[in-house]
Amino acid sequence: MLYKNSLEGITPEMLVGFFDGWPTPPSPETHLKLLKNSSKVVLAFDKETDRVVGFITAVSDGVLSAYIPFLEVLPEYKNRGIGKELVHRMMAELAEIYMIDLCCDDDLVPYYEKFGMIKANGMLLRNYEKQSGI
């Protein structure tokens, strides 16, 4: 597995299969746009299949705060340590930032606690009609 912080050479065709279970997932083209617009990105790339198999993004002011909106690994690549490696690499990228936040479902809290994160309350709003990014 190759891990990289660059989108150089990444095409929408390499991003097929993400957002598993979403009723109206973003297209691969929209996925590439969200990667490009993120402050930081780490990709897991399978050289044998020439596709991205996992990614994590962060949005940050570059001074005090960062938010991690996405961590995803393709279903067929789960349970291989790829997500763990993506989180470790993103935390290294954000090591100088005061606060690193993310929101997750309750069943994922134990996963993120393994990285030293603590559970906190948060508020959110979801415009599901905009879920596809269009």
KOLKEKOL-792765 format. One line per field, with one value per atom (N, C-alpha, C, CB): residue number from 1; residue in one letter; chain; atom name; x negated, y, z negated. Coordinates in nm, 2 decimals, decimal comma. Glycine has a CB too. Example, Ala and Ser with C-alpha at 12.3 -4.5 7.8 and 13.67 -1.06 7.14 Angstrom:
nr <- 1	1	1	1	2	2	2	2
rest <- a	a	a	a	s	s	s	s
kette <- A	A	A	A	A	A	A	A
atom <- N	CA	C	CB	N	CA	C	CB
x <- -1,32	-1,23	-1,32	-1,13	-1,28	-1,37	-1,29	-1,41
y <- -0,57	-0,45	-0,33	-0,45	-0,22	-0,11	0,00	-0,06
z <- -0,78	-0,78	-0,78	-0,90	-0,71	-0,71	-0,79	-0,57
END
This chain:
nr <- 1	1	1	1	2	2	2	2	3	3	3	3	4	4	4	4	5	5	5	5	6	6	6	6	7	7	7	7	8	8	8	8	9	9	9	9	10	10	10	10	11	11	11	11	12	12	12	12	13	13	13	13	14	14	14	14	15	15	15	15	16	16	16	16	17	17	17	17	18	18	18	18	19	19	19	19	20	20	20	20	21	21	21	21	22	22	22	22	23	23	23	23	24	24	24	24	25	25	25	25	26	26	26	26	27	27	27	27	28	28	28	28	29	29	29	29	30	30	30	30	31	31	31	31	32	32	32	32	33	33	33	33	34	34	34	34	35	35	35	35	36	36	36	36	37	37	37	37	38	38	38	38	39	39	39	39	40	40	40	40	41	41	41	41	42	42	42	42	43	43	43	43	44	44	44	44	45	45	45	45	46	46	46	46	47	47	47	47	48	48	48	48	49	49	49	49	50	50	50	50	51	51	51	51	52	52	52	52	53	53	53	53	54	54	54	54	55	55	55	55	56	56	56	56	57	57	57	57	58	58	58	58	59	59	59	59	60	60	60	60	61	61	61	61	62	62	62	62	63	63	63	63	64	64	64	64	65	65	65	65	66	66	66	66	67	67	67	67	68	68	68	68	69	69	69	69	70	70	70	70	71	71	71	71	72	72	72	72	73	73	73	73	74	74	74	74	75	75	75	75	76	76	76	76	77	77	77	77	78	78	78	78	79	79	79	79	80	80	80	80	81	81	81	81	82	82	82	82	83	83	83	83	84	84	84	84	85	85	85	85	86	86	86	86	87	87	87	87	88	88	88	88	89	89	89	89	90	90	90	90	91	91	91	91	92	92	92	92	93	93	93	93	94	94	94	94	95	95	95	95	96	96	96	96	97	97	97	97	98	98	98	98	99	99	99	99	100	100	100	100	101	101	101	101	102	102	102	102	103	103	103	103	104	104	104	104	105	105	105	105	106	106	106	106	107	107	107	107	108	108	108	108	109	109	109	109	110	110	110	110	111	111	111	111	112	112	112	112	113	113	113	113	114	114	114	114	115	115	115	115	116	116	116	116	117	117	117	117	118	118	118	118	119	119	119	119	120	120	120	120	121	121	121	121	122	122	122	122	123	123	123	123	124	124	124	124	125	125	125	125	126	126	126	126	127	127	127	127	128	128	128	128	129	129	129	129	130	130	130	130	131	131	131	131	132	132	132	132	133	133	133	133	134	134	134	134
rest <- m	m	m	m	l	l	l	l	y	y	y	y	k	k	k	k	n	n	n	n	s	s	s	s	l	l	l	l	e	e	e	e	g	g	g	g	i	i	i	i	t	t	t	t	p	p	p	p	e	e	e	e	m	m	m	m	l	l	l	l	v	v	v	v	g	g	g	g	f	f	f	f	f	f	f	f	d	d	d	d	g	g	g	g	w	w	w	w	p	p	p	p	t	t	t	t	p	p	p	p	p	p	p	p	s	s	s	s	p	p	p	p	e	e	e	e	t	t	t	t	h	h	h	h	l	l	l	l	k	k	k	k	l	l	l	l	l	l	l	l	k	k	k	k	n	n	n	n	s	s	s	s	s	s	s	s	k	k	k	k	v	v	v	v	v	v	v	v	l	l	l	l	a	a	a	a	f	f	f	f	d	d	d	d	k	k	k	k	e	e	e	e	t	t	t	t	d	d	d	d	r	r	r	r	v	v	v	v	v	v	v	v	g	g	g	g	f	f	f	f	i	i	i	i	t	t	t	t	a	a	a	a	v	v	v	v	s	s	s	s	d	d	d	d	g	g	g	g	v	v	v	v	l	l	l	l	s	s	s	s	a	a	a	a	y	y	y	y	i	i	i	i	p	p	p	p	f	f	f	f	l	l	l	l	e	e	e	e	v	v	v	v	l	l	l	l	p	p	p	p	e	e	e	e	y	y	y	y	k	k	k	k	n	n	n	n	r	r	r	r	g	g	g	g	i	i	i	i	g	g	g	g	k	k	k	k	e	e	e	e	l	l	l	l	v	v	v	v	h	h	h	h	r	r	r	r	m	m	m	m	m	m	m	m	a	a	a	a	e	e	e	e	l	l	l	l	a	a	a	a	e	e	e	e	i	i	i	i	y	y	y	y	m	m	m	m	i	i	i	i	d	d	d	d	l	l	l	l	c	c	c	c	c	c	c	c	d	d	d	d	d	d	d	d	d	d	d	d	l	l	l	l	v	v	v	v	p	p	p	p	y	y	y	y	y	y	y	y	e	e	e	e	k	k	k	k	f	f	f	f	g	g	g	g	m	m	m	m	i	i	i	i	k	k	k	k	a	a	a	a	n	n	n	n	g	g	g	g	m	m	m	m	l	l	l	l	l	l	l	l	r	r	r	r	n	n	n	n	y	y	y	y	e	e	e	e	k	k	k	k	q	q	q	q	s	s	s	s	g	g	g	g	i	i	i	i
kette <- A	A	A	A	A	A	A	A	A	A	A	A	A	A	A	A	A	A	A	A	A	A	A	A	A	A	A	A	A	A	A	A	A	A	A	A	A	A	A	A	A	A	A	A	A	A	A	A	A	A	A	A	A	A	A	A	A	A	A	A	A	A	A	A	A	A	A	A	A	A	A	A	A	A	A	A	A	A	A	A	A	A	A	A	A	A	A	A	A	A	A	A	A	A	A	A	A	A	A	A	A	A	A	A	A	A	A	A	A	A	A	A	A	A	A	A	A	A	A	A	A	A	A	A	A	A	A	A	A	A	A	A	A	A	A	A	A	A	A	A	A	A	A	A	A	A	A	A	A	A	A	A	A	A	A	A	A	A	A	A	A	A	A	A	A	A	A	A	A	A	A	A	A	A	A	A	A	A	A	A	A	A	A	A	A	A	A	A	A	A	A	A	A	A	A	A	A	A	A	A	A	A	A	A	A	A	A	A	A	A	A	A	A	A	A	A	A	A	A	A	A	A	A	A	A	A	A	A	A	A	A	A	A	A	A	A	A	A	A	A	A	A	A	A	A	A	A	A	A	A	A	A	A	A	A	A	A	A	A	A	A	A	A	A	A	A	A	A	A	A	A	A	A	A	A	A	A	A	A	A	A	A	A	A	A	A	A	A	A	A	A	A	A	A	A	A	A	A	A	A	A	A	A	A	A	A	A	A	A	A	A	A	A	A	A	A	A	A	A	A	A	A	A	A	A	A	A	A	A	A	A	A	A	A	A	A	A	A	A	A	A	A	A	A	A	A	A	A	A	A	A	A	A	A	A	A	A	A	A	A	A	A	A	A	A	A	A	A	A	A	A	A	A	A	A	A	A	A	A	A	A	A	A	A	A	A	A	A	A	A	A	A	A	A	A	A	A	A	A	A	A	A	A	A	A	A	A	A	A	A	A	A	A	A	A	A	A	A	A	A	A	A	A	A	A	A	A	A	A	A	A	A	A	A	A	A	A	A	A	A	A	A	A	A	A	A	A	A	A	A	A	A	A	A	A	A	A	A	A	A	A	A	A	A	A	A	A	A	A	A	A	A	A	A	A	A	A	A	A	A	A	A	A	A	A	A	A	A	A	A	A	A	A	A	A	A	A	A	A	A	A	A	A	A	A	A	A	A	A	A	A	A	A	A	A	A	A	A	A	A	A	A	A	A	A	A	A	A	A	A	A	A	A	A	A	A
atom <- N	CA	C	CB	N	CA	C	CB	N	CA	C	CB	N	CA	C	CB	N	CA	C	CB	N	CA	C	CB	N	CA	C	CB	N	CA	C	CB	N	CA	C	CB	N	CA	C	CB	N	CA	C	CB	N	CA	C	CB	N	CA	C	CB	N	CA	C	CB	N	CA	C	CB	N	CA	C	CB	N	CA	C	CB	N	CA	C	CB	N	CA	C	CB	N	CA	C	CB	N	CA	C	CB	N	CA	C	CB	N	CA	C	CB	N	CA	C	CB	N	CA	C	CB	N	CA	C	CB	N	CA	C	CB	N	CA	C	CB	N	CA	C	CB	N	CA	C	CB	N	CA	C	CB	N	CA	C	CB	N	CA	C	CB	N	CA	C	CB	N	CA	C	CB	N	CA	C	CB	N	CA	C	CB	N	CA	C	CB	N	CA	C	CB	N	CA	C	CB	N	CA	C	CB	N	CA	C	CB	N	CA	C	CB	N	CA	C	CB	N	CA	C	CB	N	CA	C	CB	N	CA	C	CB	N	CA	C	CB	N	CA	C	CB	N	CA	C	CB	N	CA	C	CB	N	CA	C	CB	N	CA	C	CB	N	CA	C	CB	N	CA	C	CB	N	CA	C	CB	N	CA	C	CB	N	CA	C	CB	N	CA	C	CB	N	CA	C	CB	N	CA	C	CB	N	CA	C	CB	N	CA	C	CB	N	CA	C	CB	N	CA	C	CB	N	CA	C	CB	N	CA	C	CB	N	CA	C	CB	N	CA	C	CB	N	CA	C	CB	N	CA	C	CB	N	CA	C	CB	N	CA	C	CB	N	CA	C	CB	N	CA	C	CB	N	CA	C	CB	N	CA	C	CB	N	CA	C	CB	N	CA	C	CB	N	CA	C	CB	N	CA	C	CB	N	CA	C	CB	N	CA	C	CB	N	CA	C	CB	N	CA	C	CB	N	CA	C	CB	N	CA	C	CB	N	CA	C	CB	N	CA	C	CB	N	CA	C	CB	N	CA	C	CB	N	CA	C	CB	N	CA	C	CB	N	CA	C	CB	N	CA	C	CB	N	CA	C	CB	N	CA	C	CB	N	CA	C	CB	N	CA	C	CB	N	CA	C	CB	N	CA	C	CB	N	CA	C	CB	N	CA	C	CB	N	CA	C	CB	N	CA	C	CB	N	CA	C	CB	N	CA	C	CB	N	CA	C	CB	N	CA	C	CB	N	CA	C	CB	N	CA	C	CB	N	CA	C	CB	N	CA	C	CB	N	CA	C	CB	N	CA	C	CB	N	CA	C	CB	N	CA	C	CB	N	CA	C	CB	N	CA	C	CB	N	CA	C	CB	N	CA	C	CB	N	CA	C	CB	N	CA	C	CB	N	CA	C	CB	N	CA	C	CB	N	CA	C	CB	N	CA	C	CB	N	CA	C	CB	N	CA	C	CB	N	CA	C	CB	N	CA	C	CB	N	CA	C	CB	N	CA	C	CB	N	CA	C	CB
x <- -0,08	0,00	-0,09	0,10	-0,06	-0,13	-0,04	-0,16	-0,10	-0,03	-0,09	-0,04	0,00	-0,05	0,04	-0,06	-0,02	0,04	0,07	-0,04	0,05	0,07	0,18	-0,06	0,25	0,35	0,30	0,47	0,17	0,11	0,14	-0,04	0,19	0,22	0,35	0,11	0,42	0,55	0,66	0,58	0,74	0,85	0,98	0,83	1,10	1,22	1,24	1,34	1,19	1,20	1,13	1,14	1,03	0,96	1,04	0,82	1,15	1,22	1,36	1,24	1,38	1,51	1,53	1,52	1,65	1,68	1,69	1,59	1,66	1,66	1,80	1,56	1,82	1,94	2,04	2,00	1,99	2,08	2,19	1,99	2,31	2,43	2,50	2,39	2,44	2,50	2,62	2,40	2,73	2,85	2,82	2,97	2,75	2,72	2,57	2,81	2,48	2,34	2,29	2,26	2,18	2,11	2,06	2,00	2,06	1,99	1,84	2,03	1,77	1,62	1,57	1,57	1,63	1,59	1,60	1,67	1,71	1,74	1,64	1,88	1,62	1,52	1,38	1,51	1,34	1,21	1,21	1,17	1,32	1,33	1,32	1,46	1,38	1,37	1,23	1,48	1,17	1,03	0,94	0,97	0,96	0,88	0,91	0,91	1,03	1,06	1,03	1,21	0,98	0,95	0,81	0,94	0,79	0,66	0,55	0,67	0,59	0,49	0,57	0,43	0,49	0,55	0,44	0,61	0,48	0,39	0,47	0,34	0,40	0,47	0,39	0,47	0,47	0,41	0,44	0,48	0,33	0,33	0,28	0,25	0,36	0,32	0,26	0,45	0,13	0,06	0,10	-0,09	0,13	0,17	0,30	0,18	0,40	0,53	0,54	0,64	0,44	0,43	0,55	0,42	0,59	0,70	0,68	0,83	0,75	0,75	0,84	0,79	0,79	0,87	0,91	0,79	0,85	0,89	0,84	0,82	0,91	0,87	0,91	0,93	0,84	0,88	0,86	0,80	0,95	0,93	0,94	1,04	0,88	0,89	0,91	0,76	0,99	1,01	0,95	1,16	0,87	0,80	0,77	0,67	0,76	0,72	0,57	0,77	0,50	0,35	0,29	0,31	0,36	0,31	0,35	0,35	0,48	0,53	0,62	0,59	0,70	0,80	0,80	0,94	0,85	0,87	0,99	0,74	1,06	1,17	1,15	1,30	1,17	1,16	1,30	1,08	1,34	1,47	1,48	1,52	1,38	1,39	1,27	1,40	1,31	1,21	1,29	1,16	1,24	1,32	1,22	1,42	1,25	1,17	1,28	1,09	1,24	1,33	1,37	1,27	1,49	1,54	1,44	1,67	1,40	1,31	1,17	1,31	1,13	1,00	1,01	0,94	1,12	1,13	1,07	1,28	1,04	0,97	0,83	1,06	0,76	0,62	0,53	0,61	0,58	0,50	0,49	0,37	0,56	0,55	0,60	0,62	0,72	0,78	0,69	0,92	0,64	0,55	0,43	0,50	0,37	0,25	0,29	0,19	0,41	0,45	0,47	0,58	0,53	0,54	0,41	0,63	0,32	0,18	0,11	0,10	0,12	0,05	0,12	0,06	0,25	0,32	0,28	0,47	0,28	0,25	0,10	0,26	0,02	-0,12	-0,12	-0,21	-0,04	-0,02	0,03	0,07	0,11	0,18	0,11	0,33	0,00	-0,07	-0,08	-0,20	-0,10	-0,12	0,01	-0,21	0,12	0,25	0,30	0,35	0,36	0,41	0,53	0,46	0,63	0,75	0,78	0,87	0,80	0,84	0,97	0,73	1,08	1,21	1,26	1,31	1,35	1,43	1,56	1,35	1,66	1,78	1,79	1,91	1,85	1,87	1,99	1,74	2,04	2,15	2,09	2,21	2,18	2,15	2,06	2,27	2,10	2,03	1,88	2,10	1,84	1,70	1,62	1,70	1,68	1,61	1,49	1,71	1,51	1,40	1,28	1,44	1,31	1,21	1,12	1,27	1,18	1,11	1,04	1,20	1,10	1,03	0,90	1,12	0,87	0,74	0,64	0,76	0,68	0,58	0,57	0,63	0,62	0,61	0,72	0,48	0,82	0,93	1,02	1,00	1,09	1,19	1,33	1,16	1,43	1,57	1,61	1,66	1,68	1,73	1,87	1,64	1,94	2,07	2,04	2,16	2,13	2,12	2,26	2,04	2,27	2,40	2,37	2,45	2,47	2,46	2,59	2,40	2,58	2,70	2,67	2,73	2,76	2,74	2,85	2,74	2,81	2,90	2,89	2,86	2,97	2,96	2,99	3,05	3,06	3,09	2,96	3,20	2,86	2,73	2,63	2,69	2,66	2,56	2,47	2,63	2,52	2,44	2,34	2,54	2,35	2,26	2,31	2,12	2,42	2,47	2,58	2,53
y <- -0,12	0,00	0,12	0,00	0,22	0,34	0,45	0,38	0,53	0,64	0,77	0,63	0,86	0,99	1,10	0,98	1,22	1,34	1,43	1,42	1,37	1,45	1,39	1,45	1,48	1,43	1,42	1,52	1,44	1,44	1,30	1,46	1,31	1,19	1,12	1,09	1,17	1,11	1,15	1,14	1,06	1,09	1,04	1,02	1,09	1,04	0,89	1,11	0,83	0,68	0,60	0,65	0,66	0,60	0,61	0,66	0,68	0,70	0,63	0,85	0,54	0,47	0,38	0,38	0,38	0,28	0,34	0,17	0,47	0,53	0,57	0,65	0,62	0,66	0,55	0,78	0,43	0,31	0,33	0,19	0,29	0,30	0,44	0,27	0,54	0,67	0,66	0,78	0,71	0,71	0,79	0,77	0,90	0,98	1,02	1,11	0,93	0,95	1,05	0,83	1,12	1,21	1,13	1,30	1,19	1,12	1,12	1,19	1,03	1,04	1,18	0,93	1,25	1,38	1,48	1,44	1,47	1,55	1,51	1,54	1,38	1,33	1,39	1,18	1,39	1,45	1,60	1,43	1,67	1,81	1,83	1,87	1,75	1,77	1,74	1,68	1,64	1,62	1,74	1,49	1,80	1,91	2,03	1,95	2,05	2,16	2,14	2,19	2,03	2,00	2,07	1,85	2,10	2,16	2,05	2,22	1,93	1,82	1,70	1,80	1,61	1,48	1,38	1,50	1,26	1,14	1,03	1,10	0,98	0,87	0,74	0,91	0,63	0,50	0,45	0,40	0,42	0,38	0,24	0,49	0,16	0,03	0,03	-0,07	0,02	0,02	-0,09	0,02	-0,20	-0,32	-0,29	-0,44	-0,22	-0,20	-0,06	-0,22	0,03	0,17	0,24	0,17	0,23	0,30	0,34	0,22	0,44	0,49	0,39	0,64	0,34	0,24	0,30	0,11	0,42	0,48	0,63	0,41	0,71	0,85	0,91	0,93	1,01	1,09	1,24	1,05	1,33	1,47	1,55	1,52	1,67	1,77	1,91	1,77	1,98	2,13	2,20	2,16	2,30	2,36	2,51	2,30	2,59	2,73	2,74	2,81	2,62	2,62	2,68	2,69	2,72	2,78	2,70	2,93	2,70	2,64	2,53	2,75	2,52	2,42	2,35	2,49	2,22	2,14	2,05	2,05	2,01	1,92	1,81	2,00	1,69	1,57	1,53	1,46	1,57	1,53	1,39	1,63	1,34	1,21	1,12	1,23	0,99	0,88	0,77	0,84	0,71	0,60	0,51	0,65	0,38	0,27	0,19	0,18	0,16	0,07	-0,05	0,04	-0,10	-0,22	-0,34	-0,26	-0,37	-0,48	-0,47	-0,51	-0,35	-0,33	-0,30	-0,21	-0,32	-0,29	-0,40	-0,28	-0,37	-0,47	-0,51	-0,59	-0,42	-0,44	-0,34	-0,44	-0,25	-0,15	-0,02	-0,20	-0,01	0,11	0,23	0,08	0,22	0,33	0,38	0,30	0,29	0,32	0,40	0,19	0,35	0,42	0,56	0,34	0,57	0,70	0,80	0,69	0,75	0,84	0,88	0,77	0,78	0,82	0,92	0,69	0,90	1,00	1,14	0,94	1,14	1,27	1,34	1,26	1,26	1,32	1,38	1,22	1,31	1,36	1,49	1,26	1,50	1,62	1,74	1,60	1,71	1,81	1,82	1,78	1,77	1,76	1,90	1,70	2,01	2,14	2,22	2,22	2,15	2,22	2,19	2,17	2,30	2,29	2,19	2,43	2,21	2,12	2,05	2,20	1,92	1,84	1,78	1,73	1,81	1,76	1,68	1,88	1,59	1,51	1,47	1,39	1,44	1,39	1,24	1,48	1,16	1,02	0,96	0,93	0,85	0,78	0,71	0,67	0,68	0,63	0,50	0,60	0,42	0,29	0,31	0,20	0,43	0,45	0,52	0,54	0,56	0,63	0,54	0,66	0,41	0,33	0,33	0,19	0,33	0,33	0,46	0,33	0,57	0,70	0,72	0,82	0,66	0,67	0,60	0,60	0,51	0,44	0,54	0,32	0,65	0,75	0,86	0,81	0,85	0,95	1,05	1,01	1,03	1,13	1,10	1,12	1,21	1,19	1,23	1,28	1,16	1,19	1,32	1,08	1,40	1,53	1,55	1,64	1,64	1,67	1,76	1,74	1,75	1,83	1,86	1,76	1,95	1,98	1,98	2,12	1,94	1,93	1,95	1,80	1,98	2,00	1,92	2,15	1,85	1,77	1,81	1,62	1,86	1,89	1,77	2,02	1,67	1,54	1,56	1,44	1,66	1,68	1,73	1,78	1,77	1,81	1,70	1,94	1,58	1,48	1,44	1,36	1,45	1,41	1,52	1,39	1,64	1,75	1,83	1,69	1,80	1,88	1,97	1,78
z <- 0,00	0,00	0,00	-0,12	0,08	0,09	0,03	0,24	-0,06	-0,13	-0,07	-0,28	-0,03	0,02	-0,02	0,17	-0,02	-0,06	0,06	-0,16	0,18	0,30	0,39	0,38	0,46	0,55	0,69	0,54	0,71	0,84	0,91	0,83	1,02	1,10	1,06	1,08	0,96	0,92	1,01	0,77	1,06	1,15	1,08	1,29	1,13	1,07	1,08	1,14	1,19	1,21	1,10	1,34	1,03	0,92	0,79	0,91	0,79	0,67	0,66	0,65	0,75	0,75	0,63	0,88	0,57	0,47	0,33	0,47	0,31	0,18	0,14	0,17	0,02	-0,04	-0,04	0,04	-0,07	-0,08	-0,18	-0,12	-0,13	-0,22	-0,22	-0,35	-0,15	-0,14	-0,04	-0,10	-0,08	0,02	0,15	-0,05	0,14	0,26	0,25	0,27	0,28	0,26	0,36	0,27	0,32	0,42	0,54	0,35	0,65	0,77	0,75	0,90	0,82	0,82	0,85	0,91	0,94	0,98	0,86	1,10	0,79	0,67	0,56	0,62	0,55	0,45	0,47	0,45	0,60	0,63	0,59	0,77	0,62	0,58	0,43	0,63	0,35	0,21	0,16	0,13	0,22	0,18	0,21	0,26	0,33	0,37	0,28	0,51	0,23	0,15	0,00	0,16	-0,04	-0,18	-0,21	-0,21	-0,33	-0,38	-0,37	-0,52	-0,41	-0,42	-0,37	-0,56	-0,30	-0,26	-0,26	-0,12	-0,30	-0,30	-0,22	-0,44	-0,12	-0,04	-0,06	0,10	-0,06	-0,06	0,09	-0,16	0,15	0,30	0,32	0,38	0,39	0,42	0,56	0,42	0,57	0,69	0,79	0,67	0,74	0,83	0,90	0,74	0,84	0,90	0,95	0,80	0,93	0,97	0,93	1,12	0,79	0,74	0,60	0,75	0,56	0,42	0,34	0,40	0,23	0,15	0,01	0,13	-0,02	-0,15	-0,14	-0,26	-0,23	-0,23	-0,37	-0,12	-0,41	-0,52	-0,48	-0,65	-0,53	-0,50	-0,62	-0,40	-0,62	-0,73	-0,67	-0,82	-0,74	-0,71	-0,83	-0,68	-0,80	-0,91	-0,88	-0,94	-0,99	-0,98	-0,97	-1,09	-1,00	-0,99	-1,11	-0,87	-1,21	-1,33	-1,46	-1,34	-1,49	-1,61	-1,60	-1,69	-1,49	-1,48	-1,35	-1,50	-1,36	-1,24	-1,27	-1,21	-1,16	-1,17	-1,07	-1,14	-1,11	-1,02	-0,98	-1,09	-0,86	-0,81	-0,76	-0,72	-0,70	-0,63	-0,66	-0,48	-0,69	-0,69	-0,63	-0,84	-0,52	-0,46	-0,39	-0,36	-0,40	-0,34	-0,26	-0,44	-0,14	-0,06	-0,13	0,08	-0,12	-0,20	-0,18	-0,16	-0,06	-0,04	-0,09	0,11	-0,14	-0,20	-0,35	-0,13	-0,41	-0,56	-0,63	-0,60	-0,76	-0,85	-0,81	-0,87	-0,74	-0,71	-0,77	-0,55	-0,85	-0,92	-0,83	-0,94	-0,72	-0,64	-0,70	-0,50	-0,77	-0,83	-0,95	-0,89	-1,02	-1,13	-1,08	-1,21	-0,97	-0,92	-0,87	-0,80	-0,80	-0,76	-0,87	-0,68	-0,98	-1,10	-1,16	-1,21	-1,17	-1,22	-1,14	-1,23	-1,01	-0,92	-0,92	-0,78	-0,94	-0,94	-1,08	-0,93	-1,18	-1,31	-1,31	-1,43	-1,24	-1,23	-1,15	-1,15	-1,04	-0,96	-1,05	-0,84	-1,15	-1,23	-1,37	-1,24	-1,39	-1,52	-1,58	-1,51	-1,51	-1,56	-1,59	-1,47	-1,56	-1,58	-1,72	-1,47	-1,78	-1,92	-1,93	-1,96	-1,85	-1,86	-1,73	-1,91	-1,74	-1,62	-1,66	-1,59	-1,59	-1,62	-1,50	-1,64	-1,54	-1,44	-1,50	-1,38	-1,42	-1,47	-1,42	-1,42	-1,50	-1,46	-1,53	-1,48	-1,47	-1,54	-1,67	-1,44	-1,76	-1,89	-1,88	-1,97	-1,78	-1,76	-1,72	-1,66	-1,67	-1,63	-1,74	-1,51	-1,85	-1,96	-2,01	-2,08	-2,04	-2,08	-1,98	-2,11	-1,85	-1,75	-1,76	-1,61	-1,78	-1,79	-1,92	-1,76	-2,02	-2,16	-2,15	-2,26	-2,07	-2,05	-2,00	-1,96	-1,95	-1,90	-2,00	-1,77	-2,12	-2,22	-2,22	-2,21	-2,14	-2,13	-2,24	-1,99	-2,29	-2,39	-2,34	-2,52	-2,40	-2,36	-2,41	-2,41	-2,32	-2,36	-2,29	-2,32	-2,34	-2,28	-2,15	-2,37	-2,06	-1,94	-1,88	-1,83	-1,80	-1,73	-1,58	-1,78	-1,51	-1,36	-1,30	-1,32	-1,17	-1,08	-0,96	-1,06	-0,91	-0,79	-0,69	-0,81	-0,57	-0,46	-0,36	-0,39	-0,39	-0,32	-0,17	-0,37	-0,13	0,01	0,08	0,03	0,01	0,07	0,05	0,00	0,01	-0,02	0,10	-0,07	0,22	0,33	0,37	0,45	0,31	0,34	0,46	0,37	0,51	0,63	0,59	0,74
END
